[in-house]
Amino acid sequence: MISIYELKPKFQQLLKPIVNFLYKMNIKPNQVTIVACILSIMIGVIFYFNHDSTWIYIVIPIFMFVRMSLNAVDGVLAKDFNLQSGLGKYLNELTDVISDAALFLPFILVVSPHSETVMIFILLSIISEMAGVMGENISGIRQYSGPMGKSDRAFLIGAISVLLIFWHPLTQYLWIVFLIASVLIVINIYTRVKKGLEEKA
């Protein structure tokens, strides 16, 4: 199934000037990764306490794009200038999960009284990333395949936020959206496990 992740190489090319500038400024990939995580937590906290304000739903999609850009930048910076490290791998995986949880969790207040659908969405998102990492342990290749991956989830949250700006009654149907997204993540997990085992063979 198609994923926004497939557009990542072209997106990374567009970010090359920024990557080159950061390298000249002696900015390390791990610094970019940590900044992206800290900003995600800050936006998540602000979202939590302002979930009933329209302006926060303008901020969220903008930040989702910024976060995706930072996530792409740290990878290109590490690869192009040979700055990969074991710590960088840990930070990349752990901060992604932390950032997702921080940004998605406030939706439990928006989706109430069906907040369990958001919790399921978050839990499956974490399992999805774990399945991707396990693929690298099993076959040597980090798995990103399947629908509703990290980039798809970021796009979904951004799209939901934009829709809520113009149509607040959408909140009563959001639990269905999160439920459908969760089903897609289950397919994602299955696909990643299957591909990881196939590539090992």
N, C-alpha and C positions, 0 to 999 in steps of 0.2 A: 504494500500500500504506500501511496505517496506521502512524503514527509517534507516539511519545510527545511529540514536539515540538509536535504539534497541541494539547496541553494547556497549552502555555506561557503563552498570554494569561491563563487563569484562575489559573495559578500566580503570575504576576506581580501580579495583583490582590491576592492574599493577602499579598504581600510589601510592599505599599505603605506600611504603618506603619513598617517597618524602613527603607525608602528615605527616608521623610520624616525619620526620626530621624537618619540618616546625613547628610542634607543640612543639618540644623540644626547638626550637629557639624562641618560644613565638610569632610566626607569626600568626596573626588573619585572619579569612576568608575574612573579609571586606578589609583588606590590600591587599590580593591577587587579589580580585575583582577590586579594584581601580587601581592597577598596570597593570592588563590586559587591562583595558580601556585606560589608559594613553599611553601604548605601542601601542595600536591599532590606536589611534589618531596620534601618531608620525609616524607610518608606513604609515598611510593614507596620511599624509601631504607629506612625502618623495615620496610616489607613485605619488601623484598629480604633483609634480614638476619634476619627472623623468619617466613619463609614456612611453616615447619613448626610454628608455634605457633597454637593455636586462637584466642587472643584477638585476633590481627590480623584474623581474618575477621569479627570483631564490629565492629572499628574501620572497616574498609573500606566497608561499605554505609552506615554512619552518615556517613562523610566524603563519600561520593559524593553523598548528599543535600545536605550542607552546600555542597559545591562547585557543584552545580546551582543552589542558592539564590543563592550569590555571583555566579554567571554571569548569573542573571536580574536580580539587584539592580543590577549595574553598568550593564546595558542600560537599565533603567527609570530609574535615577538620571540617566543621560546624556540620555535622551529627555525626561523630564518637566521637567527643569530646564535644558534647552538647554545641556548640558555636553559635547556631542559634539565630537570632535576627530580630526584625521588620525592623531595618535599613538595615540589610543584605538582606532581601527580596526586599526592594526598590532598593538597589544598584544592586542586581543581575539582576533584570528586566531592569532597566534604562540603566545601563552600557552596557548591551547586545545590546540594540537598538542603542545606541550612537556608539558603536564599529563597528557594522554592517554598519551603515551609513558612518562612516569615512573610512572604508576599501573598500566599494563598490562605493562610489561617484566618485573617480578618473576614473572609467571606462567610465564615460560620455565623457572623452577626447579620449578614445581608440575606443569607438563605434561610435563616431561622423561620419556622420551626423544623426545617429539614436539614439541620446543620451536619447530620451524620453523613450526608452525601459528600460534603466538602472534606470531611475527615477521611472517608474512603478514598477520595480522589488523591489526597496528600499521601496516604499510606501506600497506595498503588504506585504513585510517582516515585517514591523512595525505593520500592521493590524493583521498579523498572530500571532505575539507575544501577541498582545492585546487580541485576541480571546482566546489564551491559558490562560492568566491571568484571563479573565472573567470566564473561566471554573471553576476556584478555587472559585470565588465569588458565582457562581450559585450552584455548586454541592460539593464544598469543595475539588475538585481534580484539580490540575494544568494540563491542556491539552498539551500534546506533540505529539499527533498523527497526521497523515497525511503526505503526501510527501513534500519534499523541506522545511523541518524544519530547525532550526538553524544549526545543524551539516551538513545537506545535502547542505545547501547554502555555508558553509565554504569549504566543499569538492569540490563543483562546482567551486568556485573562485580559489581554489588551482589548480584544474585540468586545468582550462582555462589558468592560468598563466604558467603552465608547457608546455602546447601545444604552447603557444605564443613564448616560448624560441626557439622552433625548427621549428615553422611554423607561421611566422608573418602575412602572408596573411589571417590567420584566422580572423583577425580583421574585415574584410568586412562581415563576416558571424555571428559575435558575437551578433548582434541585434536579430537574430533568436533564438540563444541560450537563451538570456535573456527573450525573448517573451515566449518561451516554458516553461522556469522556472517559469515565472509569472503565466502561466496557472496552473501549478502544485501547486503554492502557493494558488491560488483561491480554488483549491480542498482541500488543507490543511485547509484553513479557514472554509470552509463548514464542513469538517470532525470534526474539533475541536468544532464548535458550536453544531453540531448534537450530538456528544458524551457527551458534557457538559450537554445538555438538557436531554439526555437519562439517564445519571447517577444521575441527580437530581430526575428524576421520580423513 
